[in-house]
Amino acid sequence: MALATGLAAPAAAAAPFAWSLLLAAGVVVFSTVPLGAARSQANFQMADLAAPRAMFERLPAWGKRAAWAHQNCFEAFTLHAPAALLCLLAGVGAATEGAPLAVKAAVAAAWLHPALRLAYMGAYLGNVPPLRGLCWAGGLTCSGILYLAGLQAMLAG
Protein backbone atom coordinates (compact mmCIF):
# COMPACT_ATOMS: atom_id res chain seq x y z
CA MET A 1 0.00 0.00 0.00
CA ALA A 2 2.85 2.40 0.73
CA LEU A 3 4.23 1.90 -2.75
CA ALA A 4 0.91 2.82 -4.35
CA THR A 5 0.58 6.06 -2.40
CA GLY A 6 4.22 6.94 -3.08
CA LEU A 7 3.61 6.68 -6.82
CA ALA A 8 0.30 8.55 -6.76
CA ALA A 9 1.67 11.78 -5.30
CA PRO A 10 4.16 12.54 -8.09
CA ALA A 11 1.59 11.61 -10.73
CA ALA A 12 -0.99 13.92 -9.17
CA ALA A 13 1.56 16.73 -8.95
CA ALA A 14 2.50 16.27 -12.61
CA ALA A 15 -1.10 16.13 -13.83
CA PRO A 16 -1.60 19.87 -14.49
CA PHE A 17 1.52 20.00 -16.67
CA ALA A 18 0.66 16.83 -18.57
CA TRP A 19 -2.91 18.03 -19.11
CA SER A 20 -1.66 21.44 -20.20
CA LEU A 21 0.55 19.81 -22.81
CA LEU A 22 -2.28 17.61 -24.04
CA LEU A 23 -4.86 20.41 -24.10
CA ALA A 24 -2.47 22.81 -25.84
CA ALA A 25 -1.93 20.18 -28.55
CA GLY A 26 -5.70 19.78 -28.74
CA VAL A 27 -6.07 23.52 -29.38
CA VAL A 28 -3.68 23.20 -32.33
CA VAL A 29 -5.75 20.34 -33.75
CA PHE A 30 -9.02 22.20 -33.05
CA SER A 31 -7.71 25.25 -34.94
CA THR A 32 -8.11 23.23 -38.16
CA VAL A 33 -11.91 23.24 -37.75
CA PRO A 34 -12.52 26.93 -38.58
CA LEU A 35 -9.77 26.80 -41.19
CA GLY A 36 -11.47 23.83 -42.84
CA ALA A 37 -14.81 25.65 -42.75
CA ALA A 38 -13.22 28.68 -44.42
CA ARG A 39 -11.64 26.52 -47.11
CA SER A 40 -14.99 24.87 -47.69
CA GLN A 41 -16.62 28.27 -48.09
CA ALA A 42 -13.87 29.19 -50.59
CA ASN A 43 -14.80 26.13 -52.71
CA PHE A 44 -11.81 24.00 -51.81
CA GLN A 45 -11.19 21.39 -54.51
CA MET A 46 -8.89 18.42 -54.70
CA ALA A 47 -6.64 20.37 -57.08
CA ASP A 48 -6.00 22.82 -54.20
CA LEU A 49 -4.10 20.07 -52.39
CA ALA A 50 -1.17 20.72 -54.73
CA ALA A 51 -0.77 24.22 -53.21
CA PRO A 52 -3.16 24.74 -50.27
CA ARG A 53 -1.61 28.09 -49.32
CA ALA A 54 -2.25 29.44 -52.82
CA MET A 55 -5.98 29.50 -52.11
CA PHE A 56 -5.46 31.99 -49.25
CA GLU A 57 -6.65 34.92 -51.39
CA ARG A 58 -9.94 33.12 -52.05
CA LEU A 59 -10.71 32.84 -48.33
CA PRO A 60 -13.27 35.21 -46.80
CA ALA A 61 -11.90 37.77 -44.30
CA TRP A 62 -12.77 35.57 -41.32
CA GLY A 63 -11.14 32.63 -43.11
CA LYS A 64 -7.88 34.54 -43.49
CA ARG A 65 -8.01 35.24 -39.75
CA ALA A 66 -8.65 31.51 -39.19
CA ALA A 67 -5.51 30.70 -41.20
CA TRP A 68 -3.45 33.20 -39.20
CA ALA A 69 -4.87 31.88 -35.92
CA HIS A 70 -4.02 28.33 -36.98
CA GLN A 71 -0.44 29.31 -37.78
CA ASN A 72 -0.12 31.13 -34.46
CA CYS A 73 -1.37 28.04 -32.62
CA PHE A 74 1.68 26.16 -33.87
CA GLU A 75 3.97 29.02 -32.88
CA ALA A 76 2.51 29.17 -29.37
CA PHE A 77 2.71 25.40 -29.00
CA THR A 78 6.43 25.38 -29.86
CA LEU A 79 7.00 27.71 -26.90
CA HIS A 80 4.57 26.10 -24.48
CA ALA A 81 5.32 22.40 -25.00
CA PRO A 82 8.96 22.58 -23.83
CA ALA A 83 7.88 24.62 -20.81
CA ALA A 84 5.30 22.03 -19.78
CA LEU A 85 7.78 19.21 -20.39
CA LEU A 86 10.41 21.02 -18.31
CA CYS A 87 7.94 21.22 -15.41
CA LEU A 88 7.13 17.53 -15.81
CA LEU A 89 10.78 16.47 -15.88
CA ALA A 90 11.86 18.81 -13.10
CA GLY A 91 9.08 17.61 -10.80
CA VAL A 92 7.46 21.00 -10.29
CA GLY A 93 4.71 20.59 -7.75
CA ALA A 94 5.99 17.30 -6.32
CA ALA A 95 5.68 18.75 -2.82
CA THR A 96 2.00 19.66 -2.75
CA GLU A 97 1.88 20.30 1.04
CA GLY A 98 2.67 23.94 1.63
CA ALA A 99 3.60 24.44 -2.00
CA PRO A 100 5.37 27.74 -2.58
CA LEU A 101 3.64 30.49 -4.47
CA ALA A 102 5.78 29.77 -7.56
CA VAL A 103 4.43 26.22 -7.75
CA LYS A 104 0.85 27.41 -7.33
CA ALA A 105 1.42 30.00 -10.06
CA ALA A 106 2.87 27.32 -12.35
CA VAL A 107 -0.11 25.03 -11.82
CA ALA A 108 -2.51 27.92 -12.50
CA ALA A 109 -0.52 28.89 -15.61
CA ALA A 110 -0.59 25.29 -16.85
CA TRP A 111 -4.39 25.21 -16.70
CA LEU A 112 -4.86 28.77 -17.94
CA HIS A 113 -2.70 28.55 -21.07
CA PRO A 114 -4.97 26.26 -23.15
CA ALA A 115 -8.04 28.29 -22.13
CA LEU A 116 -6.35 31.53 -23.17
CA ARG A 117 -5.35 29.99 -26.49
CA LEU A 118 -8.96 28.98 -27.18
CA ALA A 119 -10.11 32.49 -26.27
CA TYR A 120 -7.37 33.86 -28.53
CA MET A 121 -8.72 31.84 -31.44
CA GLY A 122 -12.25 33.09 -30.78
CA ALA A 123 -11.07 36.68 -30.54
CA TYR A 124 -9.09 36.30 -33.76
CA LEU A 125 -12.02 34.80 -35.66
CA GLY A 126 -14.38 37.40 -34.20
CA ASN A 127 -11.97 40.21 -35.13
CA VAL A 128 -11.56 41.61 -31.60
CA PRO A 129 -7.90 42.76 -31.65
CA PRO A 130 -7.63 44.06 -28.04
CA LEU A 131 -8.96 40.79 -26.58
CA ARG A 132 -6.82 38.80 -28.99
CA GLY A 133 -3.74 40.72 -27.85
CA LEU A 134 -4.55 40.17 -24.18
CA CYS A 135 -5.07 36.44 -24.73
CA TRP A 136 -1.82 36.19 -26.70
CA ALA A 137 0.14 38.03 -24.00
CA GLY A 138 -1.52 35.98 -21.27
CA GLY A 139 -0.67 32.70 -22.97
CA LEU A 140 2.92 33.81 -23.49
CA THR A 141 3.12 34.82 -19.83
CA CYS A 142 1.80 31.41 -18.79
CA SER A 143 4.55 29.70 -20.77
CA GLY A 144 7.12 32.03 -19.20
CA ILE A 145 5.88 31.15 -15.71
CA LEU A 146 6.28 27.46 -16.53
CA TYR A 147 9.84 28.00 -17.76
CA LEU A 148 10.72 29.87 -14.57
CA ALA A 149 9.15 27.23 -12.32
CA GLY A 150 10.87 24.42 -14.20
CA LEU A 151 14.23 26.15 -14.09
CA GLN A 152 13.81 26.89 -10.39
CA ALA A 153 12.98 23.23 -9.70
CA MET A 154 15.95 22.04 -11.75
CA LEU A 155 18.34 24.34 -9.89
CA ALA A 156 16.89 23.35 -6.51
CA GLY A 157 16.86 19.67 -7.20
Long-range contacts (C-beta under 8 A, 24 or more apart in sequence): 9-94, 9-96, 10-91, 10-94, 12-96, 13-91, 13-92, 13-93, 13-94, 13-95, 13-96, 14-87, 14-88, 14-91, 14-93, 14-94, 16-93, 16-106, 16-107, 16-110, 16-111, 17-84, 17-85, 17-87, 17-88, 17-92, 17-93, 17-106, 17-110, 17-146, 18-84, 18-88, 19-110, 19-111, 20-80, 20-84, 20-110, 20-111, 20-113, 20-114, 20-146, 21-80, 21-81, 21-84, 21-85, 21-88, 23-114, 24-76, 24-77, 24-80, 24-81, 24-84, 24-113, 24-114, 24-117, 25-77, 25-81, 26-114, 27-73, 27-77, 27-114, 27-117, 27-118, 27-121, 28-73, 28-74, 28-77, 30-118, 30-121, 31-66, 31-69, 31-70, 31-73, 31-121, 32-70, 34-62, 34-63, 34-66, 34-69, 34-70, 34-121, 34-125, 35-63, 35-66, 35-67, 35-69, 35-70, 37-63, 37-66, 38-62, 38-63, 38-64, 38-66, 38-67, 39-63, 61-127, 62-125, 62-127, 65-124, 65-125, 65-127, 66-124, 66-125, 68-124, 69-120, 69-121, 69-124, 69-125, 72-120, 72-124, 72-136, 73-117, 73-121, 76-117, 76-120, 76-136, 76-139, 76-140, 76-143, 79-140, 79-143, 80-113, 80-139, 80-142, 80-143, 80-146, 82-147, 83-143, 83-144, 83-146, 83-147, 83-150, 84-110, 84-146, 86-146, 86-147, 86-150, 86-151, 86-154, 87-146, 87-149, 87-150, 87-153, 89-150, 90-149, 90-150, 90-151, 90-153, 90-154, 90-157, 91-153, 91-157, 92-146, 92-149, 92-150, 92-152, 92-153, 102-148, 102-149, 102-152, 103-149, 105-145, 105-149, 106-145, 106-146, 106-148, 106-149, 106-150, 109-141, 109-142, 109-143, 109-145, 109-146, 109-149, 110-142, 110-146, 112-138, 112-142, 113-139, 113-142, 113-143, 113-146, 116-142
